[in-house]
Amino acid sequence: MKPITKKPATEPRTSKELSVAFSGHETFVFRYGWLKKAVDAVTERTDAFSSDDAMVDLGVGKNMVRSIRHWALATRILEESTGTRGAHLSCTALGKVLFGSQGLDPYLEDINSLWLLHWNLVSNERRSTSWSWAFNLLSDNEFTRESLTSLITDELQRRGAKLPSSNSLGRDIDCFIRTYAVPRDKKTLVLEDSLDCPLVELQLVEEDVAPGLFYFRRGEQNTLANELFVYALLDFWDRTAPNRETLAFADIAYGFGSPGSSFKLDENSIAERLDSLERTTEGSLQYADTAGLKQVYRRGALEPLRFLNSYFERVETSVLRGA
């Protein structure tokens, strides 16, 4: 597999602008049911994770309570309530849409819900730094624990940020790998028994025959719906260039936190998805390649959640029609 060596078109922010984190998950990857459990708990009481009854109410041990809280915040399903120093949490709009009482996919039965959670995770540089940097800063498709450690250490030094202990960083990187890759010693098991984290289903990271060597599976990602691509594109646009009416192909493909980098899409696949933007968005977004200038044009403000709803409405209609 040929490595991608282009430098991201959008530089990551410095440590002065954004904090970093290499802990909080307690070495647990998140599991099916955890995010739904988190939303239900916070809907019942906003201090569900800080109360003395948290372990009883959630039905898990102390470290797992912390881990569930971490993953709910890292995937942007929950958010900390202002002025409570994290003692009180609330559901985000996305948390309600996906996991609420009328949630679109509370049990993560649709793979595009997993793509959505993956997007939120790798775009959350503050809470899941290793995840964000691995997908956005590694220049090669292949990596090892050692090369990822070096990249993170170098980036922290470049930003003038404090280095975590080698043990903490090592545990964080192991957790990152287990989020996406099935350990080789589990590959002989039934698939359902080998999946700790739902995001393994995306098949974005795989361990090579050579133990300890991993690689990103870059390509068309044919399970990623166009509506979810649009959701990510708009979210990226709003975070990086909210006042611009155009966004360059290079930024979409290679920018830090971009859909191209986060979903590991190849150039041809990105171009095909951009060609379909006008149809997917009913003309709100248009892609043009004029005189070698490739960019997307936006006509007015667009709410990303609109396209998430649009996707699930389309899927439900297809099921009802027996498609």
Secondary structure as GFF3:
##gff-version 3
##sequence-region A 1 323
A	DSSP	alpha_helix	34	44	.	.	.	ID=ss1
A	DSSP	alpha_helix	54	58	.	.	.	ID=ss2
A	DSSP	alpha_helix	62	74	.	.	.	ID=ss3
A	DSSP	beta_strand	78	80	.	.	.	ID=ss4
A	DSSP	beta_strand	89	91	.	.	.	ID=ss5
A	DSSP	alpha_helix	93	99	.	.	.	ID=ss6
A	DSSP	alpha_helix	111	122	.	.	.	ID=ss7
A	DSSP	alpha_helix	129	137	.	.	.	ID=ss8
A	DSSP	beta_strand	142	144	.	.	.	ID=ss9
A	DSSP	alpha_helix	145	159	.	.	.	ID=ss10
A	DSSP	alpha_helix	166	180	.	.	.	ID=ss11
A	DSSP	three_ten_helix	184	186	.	.	.	ID=ss12
A	DSSP	alpha_helix	191	194	.	.	.	ID=ss13
A	DSSP	three_ten_helix	198	202	.	.	.	ID=ss14
A	DSSP	beta_strand	205	207	.	.	.	ID=ss15
A	DSSP	beta_strand	213	216	.	.	.	ID=ss16
A	DSSP	alpha_helix	226	240	.	.	.	ID=ss17
A	DSSP	beta_strand	246	248	.	.	.	ID=ss18
A	DSSP	alpha_helix	249	254	.	.	.	ID=ss19
A	DSSP	alpha_helix	259	263	.	.	.	ID=ss20
A	DSSP	alpha_helix	267	275	.	.	.	ID=ss21
A	DSSP	alpha_helix	277	280	.	.	.	ID=ss22
A	DSSP	beta_strand	285	290	.	.	.	ID=ss23
A	DSSP	beta_strand	293	298	.	.	.	ID=ss24
A	DSSP	alpha_helix	304	320	.	.	.	ID=ss25
###
